Amino acid sequence: MLPSFYLSADKGQVWSVARGAVYGGCIGAIAAFFKVLGPLHEPFAASKRVDALLMSAPEIAAAAVEFALLCAAAAALRNFLAQRLIWPQSR
Protein backbone atom coordinates (compact mmCIF):
# COMPACT_ATOMS: atom_id res chain seq x y z
CA MET A 1 0.00 0.00 0.00
CA LEU A 2 1.38 3.39 -0.95
CA PRO A 3 1.34 6.10 1.74
CA SER A 4 -0.69 9.19 0.98
CA PHE A 5 -2.71 12.01 2.56
CA TYR A 6 -5.93 10.09 1.87
CA LEU A 7 -7.75 9.45 5.12
CA SER A 8 -9.38 6.06 5.06
CA ALA A 9 -11.36 4.30 7.74
CA ASP A 10 -8.08 2.99 9.17
CA LYS A 11 -6.02 5.25 11.40
CA GLY A 12 -3.24 7.00 9.49
CA GLN A 13 0.36 6.34 10.36
CA VAL A 14 3.29 8.72 10.50
CA TRP A 15 6.24 8.16 8.21
CA SER A 16 9.53 7.20 9.76
CA VAL A 17 11.99 10.07 9.29
CA ALA A 18 14.96 7.79 9.98
CA ARG A 19 13.79 5.25 7.39
CA GLY A 20 13.33 8.06 4.88
CA ALA A 21 16.88 9.24 5.55
CA VAL A 22 18.32 5.76 5.10
CA TYR A 23 16.43 5.12 1.87
CA GLY A 24 17.29 8.59 0.60
CA GLY A 25 20.96 8.08 1.38
CA CYS A 26 21.01 4.80 -0.52
CA ILE A 27 19.26 6.31 -3.53
CA GLY A 28 21.58 9.34 -3.47
CA ALA A 29 24.69 7.16 -3.30
CA ILE A 30 23.52 4.97 -6.18
CA ALA A 31 22.63 8.00 -8.31
CA ALA A 32 25.99 9.65 -7.65
CA PHE A 33 27.81 6.39 -8.35
CA PHE A 34 26.15 6.09 -11.75
CA LYS A 35 26.91 9.76 -12.48
CA VAL A 36 30.57 9.16 -11.69
CA LEU A 37 30.72 5.97 -13.76
CA GLY A 38 29.52 7.74 -16.91
CA PRO A 39 32.84 9.36 -17.89
CA LEU A 40 34.76 6.22 -16.91
CA HIS A 41 33.60 4.40 -20.05
CA GLU A 42 36.31 6.11 -22.08
CA PRO A 43 39.18 3.85 -23.13
CA PHE A 44 42.07 4.36 -20.68
CA ALA A 45 44.01 2.28 -18.18
CA ALA A 46 42.19 0.46 -15.40
CA SER A 47 44.39 2.04 -12.74
CA LYS A 48 43.23 5.48 -13.87
CA ARG A 49 39.62 4.31 -13.53
CA VAL A 50 40.21 3.25 -9.92
CA ASP A 51 41.95 6.55 -9.16
CA ALA A 52 39.10 8.50 -10.76
CA LEU A 53 36.56 6.51 -8.77
CA LEU A 54 38.45 7.09 -5.52
CA MET A 55 38.73 10.80 -6.25
CA SER A 56 34.95 10.88 -6.71
CA ALA A 57 34.26 9.27 -3.32
CA PRO A 58 33.63 12.65 -1.60
CA GLU A 59 31.14 13.55 -4.33
CA ILE A 60 29.31 10.26 -3.84
CA ALA A 61 29.27 10.69 -0.06
CA ALA A 62 28.04 14.29 -0.33
CA ALA A 63 25.22 13.28 -2.66
CA ALA A 64 24.19 10.48 -0.30
CA VAL A 65 24.12 12.81 2.72
CA GLU A 66 22.28 15.58 0.89
CA PHE A 67 19.64 13.24 -0.51
CA ALA A 68 19.24 11.61 2.92
CA LEU A 69 18.60 15.02 4.44
CA LEU A 70 16.15 15.87 1.67
CA CYS A 71 14.15 12.67 2.16
CA ALA A 72 14.19 13.03 5.95
CA ALA A 73 12.92 16.60 5.62
CA ALA A 74 10.18 15.48 3.23
CA ALA A 75 9.04 12.78 5.68
CA ALA A 76 9.08 15.23 8.59
CA LEU A 77 7.13 17.82 6.58
CA ARG A 78 4.57 15.20 5.56
CA ASN A 79 4.15 14.16 9.21
CA PHE A 80 3.81 17.78 10.32
CA LEU A 81 1.18 18.59 7.68
CA ALA A 82 -0.74 15.37 8.23
CA GLN A 83 -0.90 15.89 11.98
CA ARG A 84 -2.05 19.49 11.60
CA LEU A 85 -4.42 19.19 8.65
CA ILE A 86 -5.58 15.62 8.30
CA TRP A 87 -5.45 14.07 11.76
CA PRO A 88 -6.04 17.04 14.10
CA GLN A 89 -8.52 15.04 16.22
CA SER A 90 -5.85 12.46 17.16
CA ARG A 91 -3.97 14.85 19.47
Sequence and secondary structure as in RCSB ss.txt:
>XXXX:A:sequence
MLPSFYLSADKGQVWSVARGAVYGGCIGAIAAFFKVLGPLHEPFAASKRVDALLMSAPEIAAAAVEFALLCAAAA
ALRNFLAQRLIWPQSR
>XXXX:A:secstr
    S   SS      HHHHHHHHHHHHHHHHHHHHHGGGGSS  HHHHHHHHHHTHHHHHHHHHHHHHHHHHHH
HHHHHHIIIII GGG 
